[in-house]
Amino acid sequence: MRYLIFMQSACLAILAAAALPLLAQNGGTASDTWAHPPYVIVPSADLTTVGGYTPSQIRTAYGLAGIGNHGAGQTIALIDAYDNPHAESDLGVFTAQFGLPPCTTANSCFQKIYATGVTPPVSTGWAVESSLDIEWSHAMAPQAKIILVEAATAKNADLWQAVDVAVAQGATVVSMSFGSREYASEVNADTHFNVTAVTFCASTGDSGHGAQYPAASPFVVAVGGTTLHTQTNGTWAGETAWAGSGGGTSQVEAEPSYQSGVQTTGKRGAPDVAWDADPSSGVAVYSQTGLGGWSVVGGTSVGSPSWAGLFAVVNSSRVALRKSTLTQPQFLLYPNAEADYHDITSGTNGSCGAPCTAGVGYDFVTGVGSPRARLLVPALVAAP
């Protein structure tokens, strides 16, 4: 089967740099570094047929279907570049198709914000990403509010501005389904993600072994990719590491304390966790601007907004117990890796040996694994 991997035309210089040794990619600043969204489209001549995993199937596979809380009272922000003029109507088609609660501007569930206050130009490629983001965050936390914050361009500096706008608007979870090559001064950008009571998620990329930013930030939950298999009743049947899953060790960021028990490189390892990403086990996405209808989409772009939805569910229950919303849940994700996750123990994302190979416990392809939400969510709710 052929797949179409989206590559923003403005990012060609970055994509060329990806072929260079990692150590050669560390120059530059946020202002001259461009990001691209990591999703993979399964081409189809029929854009009216709904294919791929549905929200109920993914919720069942990862255990969210058995959790009564759906994220009420929480706000998820999706950060994307450029304008998607049909973002809200795309979400409307998606919710109607799968019987999800309507999420509109009229009912105060959905809001689209231009980070600079000025409508950015339209990008069909990024429009697919933003539609994917809002649809799948809503699928995992259907009672949470959604803010789509559109950056002026795909330059990192503009994207960080959008992140700050999202936080100022009250988001408790922020999803960033994009990434760029690492750059020498990225540690300065980490301050955008070091915010009390806000969780940040980012995709690790679709080009196999190698770290990208902002997933490499120690203040961000980095989400890698798997190939998901389910039973006929929809329950989890197994997962393997997806060959495209980004992952590895940062060339810039130091190893965070929460990883000290699982790896010893001295550098930040990514991902932290995993989610379905293989286009062969992709999800249904509707995008009028980018796709012209329905398509099956994969990539680690699916995982970041989906994990954001899971964290919104956790936060909603925590607030009901008069607890704070999560801050850097990475510190809580690692201690319970064996019990609260599906440990992904097979598959590779490159030919570099152990660093490119999934194995028992933590690895640089799938992190600690994918969620067993019926165990993980209560554990995160119970945490101090």
Buried (B, 14 or more C-beta within 10 A) or exposed (E): EEBEBBBBEBBEEBBEBBEEEBEEBBEBBBEEBBBBBBBBBBEBEEEEEBBBBBBBBBBBBBBBBEBEBBBBBBBBBBBBBBBBEBBBBBBBBBBEBBEBEBBBEEEEBBBBBBBBEEEBEBBBBBBBBBBBBBBBBBBBBBBBBBBBBBBBBBBBBBBBBBBBBBBEBEBBBBBBBBBBBBBEBBBEBBEBBBBEEBBBBBBBBBBBBBBBBBBBBBBBBBBBBBBBEBEEEBEBEBBBBBBBBBBBBBBBBEBBEBBEEBBEBEBBBBBBBBBBBBBBBBBBBBBBBBBEBBBBBBBBBBBBBBBBBBBBBBBBBBBEEEBEBBBBBBEBBBBBBEEBBBBBBBBBBBEBEEBBBBBEEBBBBBBBBBBBBBBBBBBBBEBE
